[in-house]
Amino acid sequence: MPAAERRPGTTRYVVREGRPEDAPAMAEVHVRGWQTGCAGLIDADHLAGLSITQATRRWAGHLANPAPATTVRVATEDTGTENVGTENVATEATGTENTGTENVGTEYVGTENADTRVTDTVVGFVRVGRSIDPASTFGNAPTPGELFELYVGQPHWGTGVAAALHDAGLALLAADGFVTASLWVVRGNARAIAFYRRRGWVPDGLVRTQHEDGAGWEELRFRRALDLQGHGGPMPGASRVAP
Ligand SMILES: CC(C)(COP(=O)(O)OP(=O)(O)OC[C@H]1O[C@@H](n2cnc3c(N)ncnc32)[C@H](O)[C@@H]1OP(=O)(O)O)[C@@H](O)C(=O)NCCC(=O)NCCS
């Protein structure tokens, strides 16, 4: 259902750790994200030729053998209809008493009960970690954490799930001790840039040119502090959103 048709307050999401079996859904979100978010900005033939099969392989590899110091969080849609607005869909997994929940450390995971249903299909994801940009591009500042990728399926744009993933990613970076973060965004991707600016990200002036299969495009680097009390910081313990 397109975002515009979603009734406010009827869609809720769970943010959890990415798993290898999420790869196909992540690949679909990823490829469609490029095709919609970068339409008109990157060669149309290149975008049309992006392969979900190849992306699935890439994500399966990432999730099975994560690169050092990188983490993936995914958002899944809660399709429960009878108990929307209650808090009993997600249970904090303590690894001790919560029989029926999955122990993923301190994360929140969906549980099924008589009143609600949780689908486990990924509708968006974020990947964060230590920046792989050359240290020299940060001047005297220490290497920041990086928000490598943030993608949400178009039917879920404008629902708040992107913000939940963004905040979860930044919280992970802050927990890993990073005090600043960077990201790259395709020049002209107005929706993504508006989203990031609203969350305190500002361009630092660095531009890079990417080339892939004969297509080329420019990306702008944005940075922000990880003072999570400021712009866009997560609410303590927040892993679910009610748009
Ligand atoms: C970028 C993305 C994660 C943002 O999630 P979202 O749910 O669409 O974001 P929101 O609706 O909360 O915010 C989008 C902002 O852009 C604004 N916007 C929407 N269309 C716009 C346009 N054409 N031009 C400028 N601003 C636009 C919205 O009004 C909103 O601004 P606000 O927060 O001030 O109200 C999502 O759109 C996405 O996955 N896009 C495709 C993949 C992508 O481009 N990822 C980033 C790669 S670097």
The ligand as an SDF file (V2000), in Angstrom:
LIG
                    3D

 48 50  0  0  0  0  0  0  0  0999 V2000
   16.1020    8.7050    1.9170 C   0  0  0  0  0  0  0  0  0  0  0  0
   15.0130    7.9400    2.6400 C   0  0  0  0  0  0  0  0  0  0  0  0
   15.6420    6.9000    3.5780 C   0  0  0  0  0  0  0  0  0  0  0  0
   14.2130    8.9350    3.5030 C   0  0  0  0  0  0  0  0  0  0  0  0
   13.1200    8.2810    4.0680 O   0  0  0  0  0  0  0  0  0  0  0  0
   11.6490    8.9400    3.9160 P   0  0  0  0  0  0  0  0  0  0  0  0
   10.6930    8.1360    4.6940 O   0  0  0  0  0  0  0  0  0  0  0  0
   11.3810    9.1130    2.4690 O   0  0  0  0  0  0  0  0  0  0  0  0
   11.9160   10.3320    4.6090 O   0  0  0  0  0  0  0  0  0  0  0  0
   10.8740   11.3730    5.1930 P   0  0  0  0  0  0  0  0  0  0  0  0
    9.5870   11.3130    4.4370 O   0  0  0  0  0  0  0  0  0  0  0  0
   10.8550   11.2450    6.6670 O   0  0  0  0  0  0  0  0  0  0  0  0
   11.6560   12.7020    4.8750 O   0  0  0  0  0  0  0  0  0  0  0  0
   11.8950   13.1260    3.5550 C   0  0  0  0  0  0  0  0  0  0  0  0
   12.0080   14.6340    3.5270 C   0  0  0  0  0  0  0  0  0  0  0  0
   12.1870   15.0730    2.1940 O   0  0  0  0  0  0  0  0  0  0  0  0
   11.1240   15.9340    1.8350 C   0  0  0  0  0  0  0  0  0  0  0  0
   10.9140   15.6950    0.4350 N   0  0  0  0  0  0  0  0  0  0  0  0
   10.1330   14.7730   -0.1430 C   0  0  0  0  0  0  0  0  0  0  0  0
   10.2610   14.8330   -1.4840 N   0  0  0  0  0  0  0  0  0  0  0  0
   11.1430   15.8330   -1.7440 C   0  0  0  0  0  0  0  0  0  0  0  0
   11.6740   16.4100   -2.9320 C   0  0  0  0  0  0  0  0  0  0  0  0
   11.3630   15.9400   -4.1450 N   0  0  0  0  0  0  0  0  0  0  0  0
   12.5460   17.4220   -2.7950 N   0  0  0  0  0  0  0  0  0  0  0  0
   12.9040   17.8950   -1.5930 C   0  0  0  0  0  0  0  0  0  0  0  0
   12.4350   17.3950   -0.4370 N   0  0  0  0  0  0  0  0  0  0  0  0
   11.5610   16.3750   -0.5180 C   0  0  0  0  0  0  0  0  0  0  0  0
    9.9750   15.5160    2.7250 C   0  0  0  0  0  0  0  0  0  0  0  0
    9.0090   16.5520    2.8420 O   0  0  0  0  0  0  0  0  0  0  0  0
   10.7260   15.2910    4.0080 C   0  0  0  0  0  0  0  0  0  0  0  0
   11.1180   16.5030    4.6050 O   0  0  0  0  0  0  0  0  0  0  0  0
   10.7780   16.8640    6.1400 P   0  0  0  0  0  0  0  0  0  0  0  0
   11.4810   15.8080    6.9570 O   0  0  0  0  0  0  0  0  0  0  0  0
   11.3500   18.2190    6.3370 O   0  0  0  0  0  0  0  0  0  0  0  0
    9.2800   16.7930    6.2170 O   0  0  0  0  0  0  0  0  0  0  0  0
   14.0530    7.2260    1.6540 C   0  0  0  0  0  0  0  0  0  0  0  0
   13.3700    8.1900    0.8790 O   0  0  0  0  0  0  0  0  0  0  0  0
   14.7750    6.2740    0.7440 C   0  0  0  0  0  0  0  0  0  0  0  0
   15.0550    5.1360    1.1260 O   0  0  0  0  0  0  0  0  0  0  0  0
   15.0730    6.7010   -0.4850 N   0  0  0  0  0  0  0  0  0  0  0  0
   15.7050    5.8630   -1.4900 C   0  0  0  0  0  0  0  0  0  0  0  0
   17.0970    5.4780   -1.1460 C   0  0  0  0  0  0  0  0  0  0  0  0
   17.9860    6.6570   -0.9030 C   0  0  0  0  0  0  0  0  0  0  0  0
   17.9520    7.6320   -1.6350 O   0  0  0  0  0  0  0  0  0  0  0  0
   18.7770    6.4990    0.1410 N   0  0  0  0  0  0  0  0  0  0  0  0
   19.7930    7.4390    0.4810 C   0  0  0  0  0  0  0  0  0  0  0  0
   21.0190    7.0700   -0.2790 C   0  0  0  0  0  0  0  0  0  0  0  0
   22.3290    8.0720    0.2350 S   0  0  0  0  0  0  0  0  0  0  0  0
  1  2  1  0
  2  3  1  0
  2  4  1  0
  2 36  1  0
  4  5  1  0
  5  6  1  0
  6  7  2  0
  6  8  1  0
  6  9  1  0
  9 10  1  0
 10 11  2  0
 10 12  1  0
 10 13  1  0
 13 14  1  0
 14 15  1  0
 15 16  1  0
 15 30  1  0
 16 17  1  0
 17 18  1  0
 17 28  1  0
 18 19  1  0
 18 27  1  0
 19 20  2  0
 20 21  1  0
 21 22  1  0
 21 27  2  0
 22 23  1  0
 22 24  2  0
 24 25  1  0
 25 26  2  0
 26 27  1  0
 28 29  1  0
 28 30  1  0
 30 31  1  0
 31 32  1  0
 32 33  2  0
 32 34  1  0
 32 35  1  0
 36 37  1  0
 36 38  1  0
 38 39  2  0
 38 40  1  0
 40 41  1  0
 41 42  1  0
 42 43  1  0
 43 44  2  0
 43 45  1  0
 45 46  1  0
 46 47  1  0
 47 48  1  0
M  END
$$$$
